[in-house]
Amino acid sequence: MSKFQRFTPIQKSSVTVKTGNNVVHVDWKDVENLRKLMSPNGKILGRKRLSTSAREQRMLFMALLPYTSATL
């Protein structure tokens, strides 16, 4: 086992938000948090690094669709 940690996970709560009736969604208007979840080249960081499920990863992709590389 390596003594160095390869990936430092980002807080899971920053990716999804639960509403009052237990509906999970990604806030697409929160540009600052969405920017933290992307690489400098504009790609979404991997599931291992973000510690998200496949469903949350797809929701994150859908939240980033309204933005282009010029706006982020």
PyMOL CGO cylinders between C-alpha atoms (Angstrom):
from pymol import cmd
from pymol.cgo import CYLINDER

trace = [
    CYLINDER, 0.00, 0.00, 0.00, 1.34, 3.37, -0.94, 0.3, 1, 1, 1, 1, 1, 1,
    CYLINDER, 1.34, 3.37, -0.94, 1.81, 5.96, 1.77, 0.3, 1, 1, 1, 1, 1, 1,
    CYLINDER, 1.81, 5.96, 1.77, 0.63, 8.70, -0.61, 0.3, 1, 1, 1, 1, 1, 1,
    CYLINDER, 0.63, 8.70, -0.61, -3.01, 9.15, -1.41, 0.3, 1, 1, 1, 1, 1, 1,
    CYLINDER, -3.01, 9.15, -1.41, -3.52, 9.41, -5.15, 0.3, 1, 1, 1, 1, 1, 1,
    CYLINDER, -3.52, 9.41, -5.15, -6.85, 11.22, -5.16, 0.3, 1, 1, 1, 1, 1, 1,
    CYLINDER, -6.85, 11.22, -5.16, -8.18, 13.65, -2.62, 0.3, 1, 1, 1, 1, 1, 1,
    CYLINDER, -8.18, 13.65, -2.62, -11.97, 13.38, -2.71, 0.3, 1, 1, 1, 1, 1, 1,
    CYLINDER, -11.97, 13.38, -2.71, -14.09, 16.52, -2.78, 0.3, 1, 1, 1, 1, 1, 1,
    CYLINDER, -14.09, 16.52, -2.78, -16.92, 16.79, -0.28, 0.3, 1, 1, 1, 1, 1, 1,
    CYLINDER, -16.92, 16.79, -0.28, -19.87, 14.79, -1.54, 0.3, 1, 1, 1, 1, 1, 1,
    CYLINDER, -19.87, 14.79, -1.54, -22.37, 17.37, -0.31, 0.3, 1, 1, 1, 1, 1, 1,
    CYLINDER, -22.37, 17.37, -0.31, -21.02, 19.91, -2.79, 0.3, 1, 1, 1, 1, 1, 1,
    CYLINDER, -21.02, 19.91, -2.79, -22.22, 17.84, -5.77, 0.3, 1, 1, 1, 1, 1, 1,
    CYLINDER, -22.22, 17.84, -5.77, -25.85, 17.12, -4.92, 0.3, 1, 1, 1, 1, 1, 1,
    CYLINDER, -25.85, 17.12, -4.92, -28.54, 18.88, -2.90, 0.3, 1, 1, 1, 1, 1, 1,
    CYLINDER, -28.54, 18.88, -2.90, -31.53, 17.23, -1.20, 0.3, 1, 1, 1, 1, 1, 1,
    CYLINDER, -31.53, 17.23, -1.20, -34.80, 19.11, -1.16, 0.3, 1, 1, 1, 1, 1, 1,
    CYLINDER, -34.80, 19.11, -1.16, -37.45, 18.87, 1.53, 0.3, 1, 1, 1, 1, 1, 1,
    CYLINDER, -37.45, 18.87, 1.53, -39.22, 15.93, -0.09, 0.3, 1, 1, 1, 1, 1, 1,
    CYLINDER, -39.22, 15.93, -0.09, -35.96, 13.88, -0.48, 0.3, 1, 1, 1, 1, 1, 1,
    CYLINDER, -35.96, 13.88, -0.48, -35.45, 14.70, -4.16, 0.3, 1, 1, 1, 1, 1, 1,
    CYLINDER, -35.45, 14.70, -4.16, -31.76, 14.80, -5.05, 0.3, 1, 1, 1, 1, 1, 1,
    CYLINDER, -31.76, 14.80, -5.05, -30.62, 17.32, -7.67, 0.3, 1, 1, 1, 1, 1, 1,
    CYLINDER, -30.62, 17.32, -7.67, -27.60, 19.31, -8.78, 0.3, 1, 1, 1, 1, 1, 1,
    CYLINDER, -27.60, 19.31, -8.78, -27.92, 23.09, -8.61, 0.3, 1, 1, 1, 1, 1, 1,
    CYLINDER, -27.92, 23.09, -8.61, -26.99, 24.16, -12.14, 0.3, 1, 1, 1, 1, 1, 1,
    CYLINDER, -26.99, 24.16, -12.14, -27.06, 27.86, -11.21, 0.3, 1, 1, 1, 1, 1, 1,
    CYLINDER, -27.06, 27.86, -11.21, -24.21, 27.50, -8.71, 0.3, 1, 1, 1, 1, 1, 1,
    CYLINDER, -24.21, 27.50, -8.71, -21.37, 28.12, -11.15, 0.3, 1, 1, 1, 1, 1, 1,
    CYLINDER, -21.37, 28.12, -11.15, -18.60, 28.32, -8.54, 0.3, 1, 1, 1, 1, 1, 1,
    CYLINDER, -18.60, 28.32, -8.54, -19.24, 24.80, -7.23, 0.3, 1, 1, 1, 1, 1, 1,
    CYLINDER, -19.24, 24.80, -7.23, -19.60, 23.42, -10.76, 0.3, 1, 1, 1, 1, 1, 1,
    CYLINDER, -19.60, 23.42, -10.76, -16.26, 24.97, -11.71, 0.3, 1, 1, 1, 1, 1, 1,
    CYLINDER, -16.26, 24.97, -11.71, -14.57, 23.11, -8.83, 0.3, 1, 1, 1, 1, 1, 1,
    CYLINDER, -14.57, 23.11, -8.83, -15.82, 19.80, -10.24, 0.3, 1, 1, 1, 1, 1, 1,
    CYLINDER, -15.82, 19.80, -10.24, -14.10, 20.31, -13.59, 0.3, 1, 1, 1, 1, 1, 1,
    CYLINDER, -14.10, 20.31, -13.59, -10.51, 20.02, -14.75, 0.3, 1, 1, 1, 1, 1, 1,
    CYLINDER, -10.51, 20.02, -14.75, -8.71, 23.06, -16.21, 0.3, 1, 1, 1, 1, 1, 1,
    CYLINDER, -8.71, 23.06, -16.21, -9.39, 21.64, -19.68, 0.3, 1, 1, 1, 1, 1, 1,
    CYLINDER, -9.39, 21.64, -19.68, -13.15, 21.73, -19.09, 0.3, 1, 1, 1, 1, 1, 1,
    CYLINDER, -13.15, 21.73, -19.09, -13.70, 18.02, -18.44, 0.3, 1, 1, 1, 1, 1, 1,
    CYLINDER, -13.70, 18.02, -18.44, -15.67, 16.61, -15.52, 0.3, 1, 1, 1, 1, 1, 1,
    CYLINDER, -15.67, 16.61, -15.52, -13.41, 15.03, -12.92, 0.3, 1, 1, 1, 1, 1, 1,
    CYLINDER, -13.41, 15.03, -12.92, -13.67, 11.27, -12.44, 0.3, 1, 1, 1, 1, 1, 1,
    CYLINDER, -13.67, 11.27, -12.44, -16.08, 9.47, -10.14, 0.3, 1, 1, 1, 1, 1, 1,
    CYLINDER, -16.08, 9.47, -10.14, -13.29, 8.30, -7.90, 0.3, 1, 1, 1, 1, 1, 1,
    CYLINDER, -13.29, 8.30, -7.90, -12.05, 11.81, -7.33, 0.3, 1, 1, 1, 1, 1, 1,
    CYLINDER, -12.05, 11.81, -7.33, -15.49, 13.34, -6.81, 0.3, 1, 1, 1, 1, 1, 1,
    CYLINDER, -15.49, 13.34, -6.81, -16.76, 10.33, -4.82, 0.3, 1, 1, 1, 1, 1, 1,
    CYLINDER, -16.76, 10.33, -4.82, -20.04, 10.36, -6.72, 0.3, 1, 1, 1, 1, 1, 1,
    CYLINDER, -20.04, 10.36, -6.72, -22.27, 7.57, -7.97, 0.3, 1, 1, 1, 1, 1, 1,
    CYLINDER, -22.27, 7.57, -7.97, -22.99, 7.00, -11.65, 0.3, 1, 1, 1, 1, 1, 1,
    CYLINDER, -22.99, 7.00, -11.65, -26.37, 8.69, -11.29, 0.3, 1, 1, 1, 1, 1, 1,
    CYLINDER, -26.37, 8.69, -11.29, -24.85, 11.77, -9.67, 0.3, 1, 1, 1, 1, 1, 1,
    CYLINDER, -24.85, 11.77, -9.67, -22.20, 11.91, -12.39, 0.3, 1, 1, 1, 1, 1, 1,
    CYLINDER, -22.20, 11.91, -12.39, -24.90, 11.99, -15.07, 0.3, 1, 1, 1, 1, 1, 1,
    CYLINDER, -24.90, 11.99, -15.07, -26.79, 14.68, -13.15, 0.3, 1, 1, 1, 1, 1, 1,
    CYLINDER, -26.79, 14.68, -13.15, -23.59, 16.71, -13.00, 0.3, 1, 1, 1, 1, 1, 1,
    CYLINDER, -23.59, 16.71, -13.00, -23.15, 16.35, -16.76, 0.3, 1, 1, 1, 1, 1, 1,
    CYLINDER, -23.15, 16.35, -16.76, -26.71, 17.56, -17.35, 0.3, 1, 1, 1, 1, 1, 1,
    CYLINDER, -26.71, 17.56, -17.35, -26.13, 20.53, -15.04, 0.3, 1, 1, 1, 1, 1, 1,
    CYLINDER, -26.13, 20.53, -15.04, -23.11, 21.60, -17.09, 0.3, 1, 1, 1, 1, 1, 1,
    CYLINDER, -23.11, 21.60, -17.09, -24.87, 21.48, -20.47, 0.3, 1, 1, 1, 1, 1, 1,
    CYLINDER, -24.87, 21.48, -20.47, -26.17, 25.10, -20.42, 0.3, 1, 1, 1, 1, 1, 1,
    CYLINDER, -26.17, 25.10, -20.42, -22.60, 26.42, -20.12, 0.3, 1, 1, 1, 1, 1, 1,
    CYLINDER, -22.60, 26.42, -20.12, -19.93, 26.57, -22.78, 0.3, 1, 1, 1, 1, 1, 1,
    CYLINDER, -19.93, 26.57, -22.78, -16.19, 26.79, -22.30, 0.3, 1, 1, 1, 1, 1, 1,
    CYLINDER, -16.19, 26.79, -22.30, -16.40, 30.56, -22.81, 0.3, 1, 1, 1, 1, 1, 1,
    CYLINDER, -16.40, 30.56, -22.81, -18.77, 31.09, -19.87, 0.3, 1, 1, 1, 1, 1, 1,
    CYLINDER, -18.77, 31.09, -19.87, -16.92, 28.96, -17.32, 0.3, 1, 1, 1, 1, 1, 1,
]
cmd.load_cgo(trace, "trace")
